[in-house]
């Protein structure tokens, strides 16, 4: 007996601020990558489908986009964050130009 099938994986690549095509509000949108892999005996072997989409966090509207557009949005996001996908690096407890409250 051979057991085979598919399994889906959802990756959140970035959170972007865009104007929604559904509701028209400037809101946060998640950039997502959905990969479907072929499985044999419940072991994922290779991907056979990859799709990209953005979803508005305000209204929930989802728009499928091509890979080229997803790569462009991700590159713009990373460039605006100086290569840091988690935003600007800041020291905890510091005000700009202030003293370190943790030093003696």
C-alpha positions in Angstrom: 0.0 0.0 0.0 1.4 3.4 -1.0 0.1 6.5 0.8 0.5 9.8 -1.1 -1.1 13.2 -1.2 -0.5 16.9 -0.8 0.2 19.3 2.1 0.0 23.1 2.1 2.3 25.5 3.8 1.6 29.2 4.4 4.5 31.6 5.0 4.0 35.2 6.0 6.8 37.2 4.2 6.1 40.7 5.4 3.6 43.2 6.7 3.2 46.2 4.3 1.2 49.4 4.4 -0.8 49.6 1.1 -4.0 51.1 -0.1 -6.6 48.3 -0.2 -8.1 47.5 -3.6 -11.3 46.3 -1.9 -12.1 48.9 0.7 -9.9 51.8 -0.4 -8.3 52.3 3.1 -4.6 52.6 3.7 -4.0 49.7 5.9 -1.5 47.0 6.8 -1.4 44.1 4.4 0.2 40.7 4.9 2.3 39.4 2.0 1.9 35.6 2.0 3.4 32.7 0.1 1.4 29.4 -0.1 3.3 26.3 -1.1 1.7 23.0 -1.9 4.0 20.0 -1.7 3.6 16.4 -2.9 3.9 13.9 0.0 4.7 10.2 0.1 4.0 8.3 3.3 3.4 11.8 4.9 6.9 13.0 4.0 6.8 16.2 1.9 9.0 15.6 -1.1 8.8 18.5 -3.6 6.7 21.6 -4.1 4.4 21.6 -7.2 2.5 24.8 -6.6 3.6 28.2 -5.2 1.2 31.2 -5.0 1.5 34.7 -3.6 -1.2 37.0 -2.2 -1.7 40.1 -0.1 -4.5 40.3 2.5 -5.9 43.5 4.0 -6.0 43.5 7.8 -8.8 46.1 7.8 -11.4 44.4 5.6 -9.9 40.9 5.1 -9.9 41.3 1.3 -7.3 39.0 -0.4 -5.6 39.7 -3.8 -3.5 37.1 -5.6 -0.4 38.6 -7.1 2.3 37.2 -9.5 5.7 36.1 -8.1 7.5 39.1 -9.7 5.2 41.6 -7.9 5.7 39.7 -4.6 9.5 39.8 -5.0 9.3 43.6 -5.8 7.1 44.3 -2.8 9.4 42.3 -0.5 12.5 44.0 -1.9 10.9 47.4 -1.3 10.0 46.4 2.2 13.5 45.2 3.0 15.1 48.3 1.5 12.8 50.6 3.7 13.9 48.6 6.8 17.6 48.7 5.9 17.6 44.9 5.5 16.1 44.3 8.9 12.8 42.4 8.5 11.8 43.3 12.0 11.9 47.1 11.7 14.3 49.6 13.0 16.9 48.4 15.6 16.5 50.2 18.9 18.1 49.7 22.3 15.5 49.0 25.0 15.0 51.8 27.5 16.9 54.4 25.4 15.6 57.7 24.3 17.4 59.2 21.4 20.5 61.0 22.8 19.6 59.8 26.3 21.6 57.8 28.9 21.6 54.1 29.3 19.4 53.4 32.4 21.1 50.0 32.8 24.7 51.2 33.2 26.1 51.9 36.6 
